Amino acid sequence: MKEIDYKDLRFNPFTLIGDEWMLITAGNPQTGCNTMTASWGHLGSLWGHDDPTAVVYIRPSRYTKQFVDREDHFTLCVMDASFKPQMGYLGSVSGRDEDKIAQTGLTPVYTDNAVYFAQAKLVLICRKVYHAELQESGFLDPAILENNYPHRDFHTLYVGRIEKVLVRDEEYLK
Ligand SMILES: Cc1cc2nc3c(=O)[nH]c(=O)nc-3n(C[C@H](O)[C@H](O)[C@H](O)COP(=O)(O)O)c2cc1C
């Protein structure tokens, strides 16, 4: 994979995250890693002029949350459309219950205190800089609260400082 400057990236963040989805992955060679599919998140700037950040939202029940909480880094992997079935599987089965990464044939690559998948076409390596659980008192639209949190199992949001961007080909470049 080739490392590029985040400013050279070209894509639609709405369709990239919302439609193509991404894999949130964390771990280390000693403990192994876990991954989950995510279609909620944001990319942008925060707390600095040259400070690219990603925000992801992880529900407390996700096994991946334990890995993200333990590690200083997490990665976001965008996969080719041909991996959609595997992403559906990684987003419906828990790594607590089976070795789901082995089932998909994805190859973890450990580097820079982070882990991503060799088959990814775009990788954002993020250093955690903030985390917080969503608060009931913050919801201004009661429908969003009731539709998403009938059990009040609020997502934790993680802000990651994007430290490295890796691409497989020119697809995401200007
Ligand atoms: C398309 C799709 C998008 C998802 N987006 C999120 C998300 O943004 N946040 C979240 O907490 N769970 C999300 N999930 C659910 C997790 O991926 C799913 O619960 C997964 O099995 C968790 O695996 P784990 O227990 O091994 O971490 C999504 C699932 C799918 C299929």
The ligand as an SDF file (V2000), in Angstrom:
LIG
                    3D

 31 33  0  0  0  0  0  0  0  0999 V2000
  -23.7120   -2.0970    7.6820 C   0  0  0  0  0  0  0  0  0  0  0  0
  -23.4630   -2.1600    9.1700 C   0  0  0  0  0  0  0  0  0  0  0  0
  -23.1040   -1.0140    9.8490 C   0  0  0  0  0  0  0  0  0  0  0  0
  -22.8590   -1.0250   11.2330 C   0  0  0  0  0  0  0  0  0  0  0  0
  -22.4700    0.1340   11.8590 N   0  0  0  0  0  0  0  0  0  0  0  0
  -22.2160    0.1170   13.1970 C   0  0  0  0  0  0  0  0  0  0  0  0
  -21.7360    1.2850   13.8450 C   0  0  0  0  0  0  0  0  0  0  0  0
  -21.4780    2.3380   13.2380 O   0  0  0  0  0  0  0  0  0  0  0  0
  -21.5620    1.2200   15.2020 N   0  0  0  0  0  0  0  0  0  0  0  0
  -21.8020    0.0720   15.9270 C   0  0  0  0  0  0  0  0  0  0  0  0
  -21.6230    0.0650   17.1600 O   0  0  0  0  0  0  0  0  0  0  0  0
  -22.2140   -1.0630   15.3070 N   0  0  0  0  0  0  0  0  0  0  0  0
  -22.4000   -1.0820   13.9610 C   0  0  0  0  0  0  0  0  0  0  0  0
  -22.7800   -2.2250   13.3250 N   0  0  0  0  0  0  0  0  0  0  0  0
  -22.9410   -3.4680   14.1030 C   0  0  0  0  0  0  0  0  0  0  0  0
  -21.6240   -4.2080   14.3780 C   0  0  0  0  0  0  0  0  0  0  0  0
  -20.7980   -4.2560   13.2300 O   0  0  0  0  0  0  0  0  0  0  0  0
  -21.9560   -5.6540   14.8150 C   0  0  0  0  0  0  0  0  0  0  0  0
  -22.6960   -5.6200   16.0100 O   0  0  0  0  0  0  0  0  0  0  0  0
  -20.7540   -6.5550   14.9380 C   0  0  0  0  0  0  0  0  0  0  0  0
  -21.1990   -7.8920   14.9010 O   0  0  0  0  0  0  0  0  0  0  0  0
  -19.9460   -6.3120   16.1890 C   0  0  0  0  0  0  0  0  0  0  0  0
  -18.9260   -7.2810   16.2240 O   0  0  0  0  0  0  0  0  0  0  0  0
  -17.9880   -7.5060   17.4990 P   0  0  0  0  0  0  0  0  0  0  0  0
  -18.8840   -7.9330   18.6510 O   0  0  0  0  0  0  0  0  0  0  0  0
  -17.0450   -8.5900   17.0730 O   0  0  0  0  0  0  0  0  0  0  0  0
  -17.3120   -6.2110   17.7690 O   0  0  0  0  0  0  0  0  0  0  0  0
  -23.0130   -2.2370   11.9490 C   0  0  0  0  0  0  0  0  0  0  0  0
  -23.3910   -3.4110   11.2650 C   0  0  0  0  0  0  0  0  0  0  0  0
  -23.6040   -3.3860    9.8960 C   0  0  0  0  0  0  0  0  0  0  0  0
  -23.9690   -4.6470    9.1650 C   0  0  0  0  0  0  0  0  0  0  0  0
  1  2  1  0
  2  3  1  0
  2 30  2  0
  3  4  2  0
  4  5  1  0
  4 28  1  0
  5  6  2  0
  6  7  1  0
  6 13  1  0
  7  8  2  0
  7  9  1  0
  9 10  1  0
 10 11  2  0
 10 12  1  0
 12 13  2  0
 13 14  1  0
 14 15  1  0
 14 28  1  0
 15 16  1  0
 16 17  1  0
 16 18  1  0
 18 19  1  0
 18 20  1  0
 20 21  1  0
 20 22  1  0
 22 23  1  0
 23 24  1  0
 24 25  2  0
 24 26  1  0
 24 27  1  0
 28 29  2  0
 29 30  1  0
 30 31  1  0
M  END
$$$$
